[in-house]
Amino acid sequence: MVDRPEMKDSKTSITTLQAVACRVVRAVLALFNRVANFLGRAYSMIVLLVLWELIALFINNPLFLPRLSEVLETIWTSLANGELVTDIGASMFRCLAGFTLALLIGTPLGILMGWSPKWDNFWNFIISFTNPIPKLGLIPLFILWLGIGEASKIAVILAGAMFPILINTYNGVKGVNKFWIWRAATVGTNQVEMLRKVILNAALPHVLTGARLGMAVAWIVLLGAEMVAAQTGLGFRILYGQQTFDTRLVFSGLLTIAVIGFTFDRLIVALSSRMCRWYFSREDEPGAAQ
């Protein structure tokens, strides 16, 4: 029996519909798994926020602990009138400028110290001596040197964020598997290729871990710098809330910093997962504290 053209077209249509249906089901299942995975990680944050609201309701003292809903309302009002947008923009510029400079200085210096004994001998004691200095204590000094403008704030952030990046990069280079170096040397790899293809790739997870820590320190130092010498920014916003006894304003600034810092932290973690898949043998995101 020979199939008529109409029957062939109907069979083709059914096959196409089945393929589309399978793709839709797979996409829905993948989305469901992602949502379930996200909720499995984020449920602690949801519990914390719900507890915040309930405890604030129980205490009923907005000066001590405002409700989360009131803080969110304050954030929305500040966004609507543009004040919070201005503060976020000022803080983001300072933080990213200082962090970028810290990354550009700390990463190459850490690599050179880990790779070259001469660089290590010269810089090791200097790093150990200057690292314990409280970076917030440098704010008055940088104001005297650089003035009360943006340069002093960026310099303080640079000083704070550079050390975690440098030290983690240094440890990453020093901890490269010696067998990898030996194998590369046996095939005639020169020093430049060794550094580029073996050392840098092997140390990259530690560099990104240092960047993650450096970003967190950058926001901490930024807050102190803006409280001392700034007329805009999230730190100034928090200080203004304290001076006017507006606890909701204080919490709105802190919550905004937490959200922005969390976003950057997740971006670095995602970058680590993508660039260093060989390093992380399990499917979880890198880092002990995710």
C-alpha positions as CSV (number, residue, x, y, z in Angstrom):
1,M,0.0,0.0,0.0
2,V,1.4,3.3,-1.1
3,D,1.0,6.3,1.3
4,R,-0.8,9.3,-0.2
5,P,1.0,12.7,0.0
6,E,-1.6,13.9,2.6
7,M,-0.7,11.0,4.9
8,K,3.0,11.7,4.6
9,D,2.4,15.3,5.4
10,S,0.4,14.4,8.4
11,K,3.0,12.0,9.7
12,T,5.7,14.7,9.2
13,S,3.6,17.2,11.1
14,I,3.0,14.7,14.0
15,T,6.7,14.0,14.2
16,T,7.5,17.7,14.2
17,L,4.9,18.4,17.0
18,Q,6.4,15.5,19.0
19,A,9.9,16.9,18.7
20,V,8.7,20.4,19.7
21,A,6.7,18.9,22.6
22,C,9.8,17.0,23.8
23,R,11.9,20.2,23.6
24,V,9.3,22.1,25.6
25,V,9.1,19.4,28.3
26,R,12.9,19.3,28.5
27,A,13.1,23.1,28.8
28,V,10.4,23.1,31.5
29,L,12.1,20.4,33.5
30,A,15.5,22.2,33.2
31,L,13.8,25.4,34.4
32,F,12.2,23.5,37.3
33,N,15.5,22.0,38.3
34,R,17.2,25.4,38.2
35,V,14.5,26.9,40.4
36,A,14.6,24.0,42.8
37,N,18.4,24.3,43.0
38,F,18.2,28.1,43.6
39,L,15.6,27.6,46.3
40,G,17.7,24.9,47.9
41,R,20.5,27.4,48.2
42,A,18.4,30.6,48.9
43,Y,16.0,29.3,51.4
44,S,18.2,30.4,54.3
45,M,18.1,34.0,53.0
46,I,14.3,33.8,52.7
47,V,14.1,32.5,56.3
48,L,16.4,35.3,57.5
49,L,14.3,38.0,55.8
50,V,11.1,36.6,57.2
51,L,12.6,36.4,60.7
52,W,13.7,40.0,60.3
53,E,10.1,41.1,59.6
54,L,8.6,39.0,62.4
55,I,11.1,40.1,65.0
56,A,10.7,43.7,64.1
57,L,6.9,43.3,64.5
58,F,7.4,41.7,67.9
59,I,9.8,44.4,69.2
60,N,7.7,47.2,67.7
61,N,10.5,49.7,68.0
62,P,11.4,51.3,64.6
63,L,14.3,53.2,66.1
64,F,16.0,49.9,67.1
65,L,14.9,47.6,64.3
66,P,12.6,48.8,61.5
67,R,10.5,46.2,59.6
68,L,11.9,44.9,56.3
69,S,8.8,46.1,54.5
70,E,9.5,49.7,55.8
71,V,13.1,49.5,54.7
72,L,12.1,48.3,51.3
73,E,9.6,51.2,51.1
74,T,12.4,53.6,52.0
75,I,14.6,52.1,49.2
76,W,11.7,52.4,46.7
77,T,11.1,56.1,47.7
78,S,14.8,56.9,47.4
79,L,15.0,55.2,44.0
80,A,11.9,57.1,42.8
81,N,13.3,60.5,43.7
82,G,16.8,59.6,42.3
83,E,18.8,60.0,45.6
84,L,19.6,56.4,45.9
85,V,20.6,56.1,42.2
86,T,23.1,59.0,42.7
87,D,24.5,57.4,45.8
88,I,24.8,53.9,44.1
89,G,26.5,55.5,41.1
90,A,29.1,57.3,43.2
91,S,29.9,54.3,45.4
92,M,30.1,51.9,42.4
93,F,32.5,54.2,40.6
94,R,34.8,54.4,43.7
95,C,34.6,50.7,44.5
96,L,35.2,49.5,40.9
97,A,38.0,51.9,40.3
98,G,39.8,50.9,43.4
99,F,39.2,47.2,42.9
100,T,40.3,47.4,39.3
101,L,43.6,49.0,40.3
102,A,44.1,46.5,43.0
103,L,43.5,43.7,40.5
104,L,45.9,45.2,38.0
105,I,48.7,45.6,40.7
106,G,48.1,42.7,43.0
107,T,47.8,40.0,40.4
108,P,51.0,40.6,38.5
109,L,53.0,41.2,41.7
110,G,51.7,38.0,43.2
111,I,52.6,36.1,40.1
112,L,56.1,37.5,40.1
113,M,56.6,36.9,43.8
114,G,55.4,33.3,43.5
115,W,57.5,32.6,40.4
116,S,60.8,34.5,41.0
117,P,62.7,34.0,44.3
118,K,64.3,37.5,43.8
119,W,60.9,39.2,43.7
120,D,59.8,37.1,46.6
121,N,62.8,38.0,48.7
122,F,62.4,41.7,48.0
123,W,58.6,42.0,48.6
124,N,57.8,39.3,51.1
125,F,58.7,41.2,54.3
126,I,57.2,44.4,52.9
127,I,53.9,42.7,52.3
128,S,54.0,41.0,55.7
129,F,54.8,44.4,57.4
130,T,52.2,46.5,55.6
131,N,49.3,44.0,55.4
132,P,48.3,44.2,59.1
133,I,48.0,48.0,59.0
134,P,44.2,48.9,59.4
135,K,43.3,50.3,56.0
136,L,40.6,52.6,57.5
137,G,43.4,54.2,59.4
138,L,45.0,55.3,56.1
139,I,42.0,57.5,55.3
140,P,43.3,60.6,57.1
141,L,46.8,60.1,55.6
142,F,45.4,59.8,52.1
143,I,43.2,62.9,52.6
144,L,46.3,64.8,53.5
145,W,48.2,63.5,50.5
146,L,45.5,63.4,47.9
147,G,42.8,65.8,49.1
148,I,39.2,65.1,50.0
149,G,38.1,64.2,46.5
150,E,37.8,60.9,44.7
151,A,41.5,60.1,44.6
152,S,41.8,59.5,48.4
153,K,38.8,57.2,48.5
154,I,40.0,55.2,45.5
155,A,43.5,54.9,47.0
156,V,42.1,53.5,50.3
157,I,40.0,51.0,48.4
158,L,43.1,50.0,46.4
159,A,45.2,49.6,49.6
160,G,42.5,47.4,51.1
161,A,41.6,45.2,48.2
162,M,45.1,44.6,46.9
163,F,46.4,42.4,49.7
164,P,43.8,39.6,49.4
165,I,44.3,39.5,45.7
166,L,48.1,39.5,45.9
167,I,48.4,36.9,48.7
168,N,46.0,34.5,47.1
169,T,47.7,34.8,43.7
170,Y,51.1,34.3,45.4
171,N,49.9,31.2,47.1
172,G,48.3,29.9,43.9
173,V,51.6,30.2,42.0
174,K,53.6,28.7,44.8
175,G,51.2,25.8,45.1
176,V,51.3,24.7,41.4
177,N,51.9,21.0,41.2
178,K,55.6,20.4,40.7
179,F,54.9,17.4,38.5
180,W,53.1,19.7,36.0
181,I,56.1,22.0,35.9
182,W,58.5,19.0,35.4
183,R,56.4,17.5,32.6
184,A,56.3,20.9,30.8
185,A,60.1,21.3,31.2
186,T,60.7,17.8,29.8
187,V,59.1,18.7,26.5
188,G,61.3,21.8,26.1
189,T,58.9,24.5,27.3
190,N,60.7,27.8,27.9
191,Q,60.1,30.1,30.9
192,V,57.6,32.4,29.1
193,E,55.5,29.5,27.9
194,M,55.7,27.8,31.3
195,L,54.4,30.9,33.0
196,R,51.7,31.5,30.5
197,K,50.4,28.0,29.8
198,V,51.1,26.2,33.1
199,I,51.5,28.6,36.0
200,L,48.8,31.1,35.1
201,N,46.2,28.4,34.3
202,A,47.0,26.5,37.5
203,A,46.9,29.6,39.7
204,L,43.7,31.0,38.1
205,P,41.3,29.6,40.8
206,H,43.4,31.2,43.5
207,V,43.5,34.5,41.6
208,L,39.7,34.5,41.3
209,T,39.3,33.6,45.0
210,G,41.5,36.6,45.8
211,A,39.4,38.8,43.6
212,R,36.3,37.6,45.4
213,L,37.8,38.5,48.8
214,G,39.2,41.7,47.4
215,M,35.7,42.8,46.2
216,A,34.3,42.2,49.7
217,V,37.1,44.2,51.3
218,A,36.6,47.0,48.8
219,W,33.0,47.5,49.9
220,I,34.0,47.4,53.5
221,V,36.7,50.0,53.1
222,L,34.5,52.1,50.8
223,L,31.9,52.4,53.5
224,G,34.4,53.8,56.0
225,A,35.9,56.2,53.4
226,E,32.5,57.7,52.5
227,M,31.6,58.1,56.1
228,V,34.7,60.3,56.7
229,A,35.0,62.4,53.6
230,A,32.1,62.3,51.2
231,Q,28.8,64.2,50.3
232,T,27.4,61.3,48.2
233,G,27.5,57.6,48.3
234,L,26.0,54.8,50.3
235,G,28.4,55.3,53.2
236,F,27.4,59.0,53.5
237,R,23.8,57.9,53.3
238,I,24.2,55.5,56.2
239,L,26.0,58.2,58.2
240,Y,23.3,60.7,57.5
241,G,20.6,58.3,58.7
242,Q,22.5,57.8,62.0
243,Q,22.8,61.6,62.5
244,T,19.1,62.1,61.8
245,F,18.1,59.0,63.9
246,D,16.5,57.5,60.8
247,T,17.2,53.8,61.3
248,R,15.3,52.9,58.1
249,L,17.7,55.0,56.1
250,V,20.6,53.2,57.8
251,F,19.2,49.8,57.0
252,S,18.3,50.8,53.5
253,G,21.9,51.7,52.8
254,L,23.2,48.5,54.4
255,L,20.7,46.4,52.5
256,T,21.7,48.1,49.2
257,I,25.3,47.4,49.8
258,A,24.5,43.8,50.6
259,V,22.6,43.3,47.4
260,I,25.3,44.9,45.2
261,G,28.1,43.0,47.0
262,F,26.2,39.8,46.7
263,T,25.7,40.4,42.9
264,F,29.4,40.9,42.3
265,D,30.3,37.9,44.5
266,R,28.0,35.7,42.5
267,L,29.4,37.0,39.2
268,I,33.0,36.1,40.3
269,V,31.8,32.7,41.5
270,A,30.1,32.1,38.1
271,L,33.3,33.2,36.3
272,S,35.3,30.8,38.4
273,S,32.9,27.9,37.6
274,R,33.2,28.6,33.9
275,M,36.9,29.2,33.7
276,C,38.1,26.7,36.2
277,R,36.0,23.6,35.6
278,W,39.0,21.4,35.7
279,Y,39.8,22.6,39.2
280,F,36.3,22.0,40.7
281,S,35.6,18.3,40.5
282,R,32.1,18.5,42.0
283,E,29.1,20.3,40.5
284,D,28.7,22.7,43.3
285,E,29.9,26.3,43.0
286,P,33.5,26.9,44.1
287,G,34.4,28.0,47.6
288,A,33.8,26.7,51.0
289,A,31.2,29.3,51.9
290,Q,28.9,29.7,49.0
